[in-house]
């Protein structure tokens, strides 16, 4: 075993490394108030930086040149050296992945603030960055695991045999993980084909919501009532779905009214125009009110169209217009409310309905 005099070297090394990282963390925290990258580095890299500092300090303290290792302790020293090597690879990988996320978060923060016509392109870039950095993280982790495995001499000796059987192993793994690999390829396809983006408004199986999260394997849809619908990515490449913001965030809201034939359509059209001009949710572009159908039950169908800047505004505008038109018809044209007519022999003969009650 090592001499007790060697342990203070380890303690001093670890404490010094931790204090050095803490100093940098405090400096970055102060700079983070004005510098977004510093703030994200502190958020993502604090614990990984501490772990790297501790491992590096242990490597320095346990260096054979600094701690005289005797011949009887060579096996123990080799084990400690191997463990520290594995820990170094793991912690550095963790730090690299977290730093990558911090760097990309700076770009994502700027893209979130983009509004108007450029919002669609910004959301497309956000989706691609989110997926690419996940692929990069998985790639770095796989490389790190390979480096950790090949640090063992036994694994290096088996390297030639593993390469020889790589074709068979690849085929077996490909068959076993077919659905997973299919989902990952579908995720990349959705991101780079611009078919689906973060914050897109979609309708899936009659469920309306926004794309909240898009990964390589699944998509999280935040529904209008705050529920979450989780679907595999391959669903969107194999099934049809509605994307209301495919070419822009602007949406046309639709309101249907079923009323009696006596309704004054021109007056309703004027009232609709007057109302939406005062409503801030209308984007001042498209609107109309038309008679779209005569229903078999004796009513006429009116359709009011109004455009809005996004789906959330369109929903609220649609509810406001429907409420206003219903109130307007009820208070000003009560005779135009939906009525179902029944023809009796007396009314067919021309006898007034009031006379049939006497």
C-alpha positions as CSV (number, residue, x, y, z in Angstrom):
1,X,0.0,0.0,0.0
2,X,1.0,3.6,-0.5
3,X,2.7,5.5,2.3
4,X,0.4,7.8,4.3
5,X,2.6,10.7,3.3
6,X,1.4,10.3,-0.3
7,X,-2.3,10.9,0.5
8,X,-1.9,14.6,1.3
9,X,-0.6,15.0,-2.3
10,X,-3.9,13.5,-3.6
11,X,-6.0,15.7,-1.3
12,X,-4.2,18.9,-2.2
13,X,-4.5,18.0,-5.9
14,X,-8.2,17.4,-5.8
15,X,-9.0,20.4,-3.6
16,X,-6.9,22.6,-5.8
17,X,-8.6,21.4,-9.0
18,X,-12.0,21.8,-7.5
19,X,-11.2,25.4,-6.4
20,X,-9.9,26.3,-9.8
21,X,-13.1,25.1,-11.5
22,X,-15.1,26.9,-8.9
23,X,-13.3,30.2,-9.6
24,X,-14.0,29.8,-13.4
25,X,-17.7,28.9,-12.6
26,X,-18.1,32.1,-10.6
27,X,-16.5,34.2,-13.3
28,X,-18.7,32.7,-15.9
29,X,-21.8,33.1,-13.7
30,X,-21.1,36.9,-13.5
31,X,-20.4,37.1,-17.2
32,X,-23.6,35.1,-17.9
33,X,-25.7,38.1,-17.1
34,X,-24.5,39.7,-20.4
35,X,-23.0,36.7,-22.3
36,X,-25.4,33.9,-23.2
37,X,-22.7,31.4,-23.8
38,X,-21.3,31.8,-20.3
39,X,-24.7,31.2,-18.8
40,X,-25.3,28.1,-20.8
41,X,-21.8,26.8,-20.0
42,X,-22.5,27.2,-16.3
43,X,-25.9,25.5,-16.6
44,X,-24.7,22.5,-18.6
45,X,-21.0,22.0,-17.7
46,X,-20.7,22.6,-14.0
47,X,-20.9,19.0,-12.7
48,X,-19.0,17.5,-15.6
49,X,-16.2,20.1,-15.2
50,X,-15.9,19.2,-11.5
51,X,-15.7,15.5,-12.3
52,X,-13.0,16.1,-15.0
53,X,-11.1,18.2,-12.5
54,X,-11.2,15.5,-9.8
55,X,-10.2,12.8,-12.3
56,X,-7.3,14.8,-13.7
57,X,-6.1,15.6,-10.2
58,X,-6.1,11.9,-9.3
59,X,-4.2,11.2,-12.4
60,X,-1.5,13.7,-11.5
61,X,-1.4,12.6,-7.9
62,X,-1.1,8.9,-8.8
63,X,1.5,9.4,-11.4
64,X,4.3,6.8,-10.9
65,X,7.0,9.4,-11.1
66,X,5.5,11.4,-8.2
67,X,4.5,8.4,-6.0
68,X,7.3,5.9,-5.8
69,X,5.5,2.6,-6.6
70,X,7.4,-0.4,-5.5
71,X,7.7,-3.7,-7.5
72,X,5.1,-5.4,-5.3
73,X,2.5,-2.7,-6.0
74,X,2.8,-2.8,-9.8
75,X,-0.4,-4.8,-10.3
76,X,-2.4,-2.5,-8.0
77,X,-0.9,0.5,-9.8
78,X,-1.9,-0.9,-13.1
79,X,-5.4,-1.4,-11.9
80,X,-5.6,2.1,-10.5
81,X,-4.2,3.5,-13.7
82,X,-6.7,1.6,-15.8
83,X,-9.6,2.8,-13.6
84,X,-8.4,6.4,-13.8
85,X,-8.1,6.1,-17.6
86,X,-11.6,4.8,-17.9
87,X,-12.8,7.6,-15.6
88,X,-10.9,10.2,-17.7
89,X,-12.6,9.0,-20.9
90,X,-16.0,9.0,-19.3
91,X,-15.8,12.4,-17.7
92,X,-14.2,14.1,-20.7
93,X,-17.0,12.6,-22.9
94,X,-19.6,14.0,-20.5
95,X,-18.0,17.4,-20.6
96,X,-17.7,17.4,-24.4
97,X,-21.4,16.5,-24.8
98,X,-22.5,19.1,-22.3
99,X,-20.4,21.8,-23.9
100,X,-21.9,20.9,-27.3
101,X,-25.4,21.4,-25.8
102,X,-24.3,24.7,-24.3
103,X,-23.0,26.0,-27.6
104,X,-26.1,25.0,-29.6
105,X,-28.4,26.5,-26.9
106,X,-27.0,29.9,-27.7
107,X,-28.2,29.5,-31.3
108,X,-31.5,28.1,-30.2
109,X,-32.1,31.1,-27.9
110,X,-31.7,33.5,-30.8
111,X,-33.9,31.4,-33.1
112,X,-36.8,31.4,-30.5
113,X,-37.0,35.2,-30.7
114,X,-37.5,35.2,-34.4
115,X,-41.1,36.1,-35.3
116,X,-43.1,36.9,-38.4
117,X,-42.4,35.4,-41.8
118,X,-38.9,34.2,-40.7
119,X,-40.4,32.1,-37.9
120,X,-41.0,29.1,-40.1
121,X,-37.3,29.0,-41.2
122,X,-36.2,29.5,-37.7
123,X,-38.2,26.6,-36.4
124,X,-36.8,24.4,-39.2
125,X,-33.3,25.2,-38.1
126,X,-34.2,24.6,-34.5
127,X,-35.5,21.2,-35.3
128,X,-32.4,20.3,-37.3
129,X,-30.0,21.5,-34.6
130,X,-31.9,19.5,-31.9
131,X,-31.6,16.3,-33.9
132,X,-28.1,16.8,-35.2
133,X,-26.7,17.4,-31.7
134,X,-28.4,14.3,-30.4
135,X,-26.8,12.3,-33.2
136,X,-23.5,14.0,-32.4
137,X,-23.9,13.1,-28.7
138,X,-24.6,9.5,-29.5
139,X,-21.6,9.3,-31.9
140,X,-19.3,10.7,-29.2
141,X,-20.6,8.3,-26.6
142,X,-20.1,5.3,-28.9
143,X,-16.6,6.4,-29.7
144,X,-15.8,6.8,-26.0
145,X,-17.2,3.4,-25.2
146,X,-15.0,1.9,-27.9
147,X,-12.0,3.7,-26.5
148,X,-12.8,2.4,-23.1
149,X,-13.1,-1.2,-24.3
150,X,-9.9,-1.1,-26.3
151,X,-8.0,0.1,-23.3
152,X,-8.1,-3.6,-22.2
153,X,-5.4,-5.7,-23.7
154,X,-7.8,-8.7,-24.0
155,X,-10.2,-6.7,-26.1
156,X,-7.4,-5.4,-28.4
157,X,-6.4,-9.0,-28.9
158,X,-9.9,-9.9,-30.0
159,X,-10.1,-6.9,-32.3
160,X,-9.1,-8.9,-35.4
161,X,-11.8,-11.5,-34.7
162,X,-14.4,-8.9,-34.0
163,X,-13.6,-7.2,-37.3
164,X,-13.9,-10.5,-39.1
165,X,-17.3,-11.2,-37.7
166,X,-18.5,-7.6,-38.0
167,X,-20.6,-8.5,-41.1
168,X,-22.6,-11.2,-39.3
169,X,-22.9,-9.2,-36.1
170,X,-24.1,-6.2,-38.1
171,X,-26.7,-8.2,-39.9
172,X,-28.0,-9.7,-36.6
173,X,-28.1,-6.3,-34.9
174,X,-29.8,-4.7,-37.9
175,X,-32.6,-7.3,-37.9
176,X,-33.0,-7.0,-34.1
177,X,-33.0,-3.2,-34.1
178,X,-34.9,-2.7,-37.3
179,X,-37.7,-0.6,-35.7
180,X,-35.3,1.5,-33.7
181,X,-33.1,2.2,-36.7
182,X,-36.2,2.9,-38.8
183,X,-37.3,5.5,-36.2
184,X,-33.9,7.2,-36.2
185,X,-33.8,7.4,-40.0
186,X,-37.4,8.7,-40.0
187,X,-36.5,11.4,-37.5
188,X,-33.6,12.6,-39.7
189,X,-35.9,12.5,-42.7
190,X,-38.6,14.6,-41.0
191,X,-36.0,17.2,-39.8
192,X,-34.2,17.6,-43.1
193,X,-37.2,17.3,-45.4
194,X,-38.9,20.2,-43.6
195,X,-42.1,18.1,-43.2
196,X,-42.3,18.6,-39.5
197,X,-40.7,21.2,-37.2
198,X,-40.7,22.2,-33.5
199,X,-43.8,24.3,-32.6
200,X,-45.7,23.2,-35.8
201,X,-49.5,23.0,-35.4
202,X,-50.6,19.5,-36.5
203,X,-53.8,17.4,-36.4
204,X,-53.2,13.7,-35.8
205,X,-56.1,11.3,-35.5
206,X,-58.5,14.3,-34.9
207,X,-56.2,15.6,-32.1
208,X,-55.1,19.2,-32.5
209,X,-51.8,20.2,-30.9
210,X,-48.2,21.6,-31.3
211,X,-45.0,19.7,-31.7
212,X,-43.3,20.1,-28.3
213,X,-40.4,17.7,-28.7
214,X,-38.9,16.0,-31.7
215,X,-36.3,13.3,-31.1
216,X,-34.7,10.6,-33.2
217,X,-37.2,8.0,-31.9
218,X,-40.4,9.8,-30.8
219,X,-42.5,13.0,-31.2
220,X,-44.3,14.7,-28.3
221,X,-47.5,16.5,-29.3
222,X,-48.8,19.0,-26.8
223,X,-52.6,19.0,-27.2
224,X,-54.9,22.0,-26.7
225,X,-55.9,20.7,-23.3
226,X,-52.3,20.3,-22.1
227,X,-52.3,16.6,-22.6
228,X,-49.2,15.0,-24.2
229,X,-49.5,12.6,-27.1
230,X,-46.3,10.6,-27.7
231,X,-45.9,9.0,-31.1
232,X,-43.0,7.1,-32.8
233,X,-41.3,9.2,-35.4
234,X,-42.1,6.5,-38.0
235,X,-45.8,7.3,-37.6
236,X,-45.4,10.6,-39.4
237,X,-43.6,9.0,-42.4
238,X,-46.2,6.2,-42.7
239,X,-49.5,8.0,-41.9
240,X,-51.1,11.1,-43.2
241,X,-51.4,14.1,-40.9
242,X,-52.4,17.8,-41.1
243,X,-49.7,20.4,-40.8
244,X,-51.3,23.9,-40.4
245,X,-48.0,25.7,-40.4
246,X,-46.2,23.9,-43.2
247,X,-45.6,27.1,-45.3
248,X,-46.3,29.7,-42.6
249,X,-47.9,30.4,-39.2
250,X,-50.9,32.2,-40.7
251,X,-54.2,30.4,-40.3
252,X,-57.7,30.9,-41.5
253,X,-60.4,30.5,-38.9
254,X,-63.8,29.1,-39.9
255,X,-67.2,29.6,-38.1
256,X,-70.4,27.9,-39.2
257,X,-73.9,29.1,-38.4
258,X,-77.1,27.2,-39.1
259,X,-80.0,29.6,-39.1
260,X,-83.5,30.1,-40.6
261,X,-84.1,31.2,-44.2
262,X,-85.2,34.6,-43.0
263,X,-81.8,35.7,-41.8
264,X,-80.5,38.9,-43.5
265,X,-77.1,37.7,-44.8
266,X,-76.0,41.2,-45.9
267,X,-76.6,42.6,-42.4
268,X,-74.6,39.7,-40.8
269,X,-71.8,40.3,-43.3
270,X,-71.6,43.9,-42.4
271,X,-71.7,43.1,-38.7
272,X,-68.9,40.5,-39.1
273,X,-66.7,43.0,-40.9
274,X,-67.3,45.7,-38.2
275,X,-66.6,43.3,-35.4
276,X,-63.3,41.8,-36.7
277,X,-62.0,45.3,-37.5
278,X,-62.1,46.0,-33.8
279,X,-60.7,42.7,-32.8
280,X,-56.8,42.7,-32.4
281,X,-56.6,39.0,-33.2
282,X,-57.6,39.6,-36.9
283,X,-54.5,40.2,-39.1
284,X,-56.3,42.7,-41.3
285,X,-56.1,40.4,-44.4
286,X,-58.8,37.9,-45.3
287,X,-62.5,37.7,-44.3
288,X,-65.8,36.7,-45.8
289,X,-69.3,35.4,-45.0
290,X,-71.1,33.2,-47.4
291,X,-74.1,30.9,-47.7
292,X,-72.5,27.6,-48.3
293,X,-75.3,25.1,-48.1
294,X,-79.1,24.6,-47.7
295,X,-79.6,21.7,-45.2
296,X,-82.3,19.1,-45.5
297,X,-83.7,20.1,-42.1
298,X,-84.8,23.5,-43.5
299,X,-81.9,25.6,-42.3
300,X,-79.2,27.5,-44.3
301,X,-75.6,27.2,-43.5
302,X,-73.4,30.3,-43.2
303,X,-69.7,30.2,-43.2
304,X,-67.5,33.0,-41.9
305,X,-63.8,33.1,-42.6
306,X,-61.2,35.2,-40.8
307,X,-57.4,35.1,-41.0
308,X,-55.1,35.3,-38.0
309,X,-51.4,35.4,-37.5
310,X,-51.1,31.9,-35.9
311,X,-53.3,29.0,-34.8
312,X,-53.7,30.2,-31.2
313,X,-55.0,33.6,-32.3
314,X,-57.2,31.9,-34.9
315,X,-58.8,29.7,-32.3
316,X,-59.6,32.7,-30.0
317,X,-60.8,34.8,-32.9
318,X,-63.1,32.0,-34.1
319,X,-64.7,31.7,-30.6
320,X,-65.1,35.5,-30.4
321,X,-66.8,35.7,-33.8
322,X,-69.1,32.8,-33.1
323,X,-70.2,34.2,-29.7
324,X,-70.7,37.7,-31.3
325,X,-72.8,36.5,-34.2
326,X,-74.9,34.2,-32.1
327,X,-75.7,37.2,-29.8
328,X,-76.3,39.5,-32.7
329,X,-78.8,37.2,-34.4
330,X,-80.6,36.4,-31.1
331,X,-81.0,40.1,-30.1
332,X,-81.7,41.6,-33.5
333,X,-83.2,38.9,-35.6
334,X,-84.9,36.4,-33.3
335,X,-87.1,35.2,-36.1
336,X,-84.0,33.9,-37.8
337,X,-83.1,31.5,-35.1
338,X,-83.2,27.8,-36.1
339,X,-86.7,26.6,-36.5
340,X,-88.2,23.3,-37.7
341,X,-91.4,23.6,-39.7
342,X,-94.2,21.0,-39.5
343,X,-96.9,21.0,-42.1
344,X,-100.4,19.8,-41.1
345,X,-103.5,19.3,-43.2
346,X,-104.9,22.6,-42.0
347,X,-101.8,24.6,-42.9
348,X,-101.6,22.8,-46.2
349,X,-105.2,24.0,-46.9
350,X,-104.2,27.6,-46.1
351,X,-105.7,27.8,-42.6
352,X,-103.5,30.0,-40.3
353,X,-101.7,28.2,-37.6
354,X,-103.2,30.4,-34.9
355,X,-106.7,29.4,-36.0
356,X,-106.0,25.7,-35.6
357,X,-105.4,26.3,-31.9
358,X,-108.8,27.8,-31.2
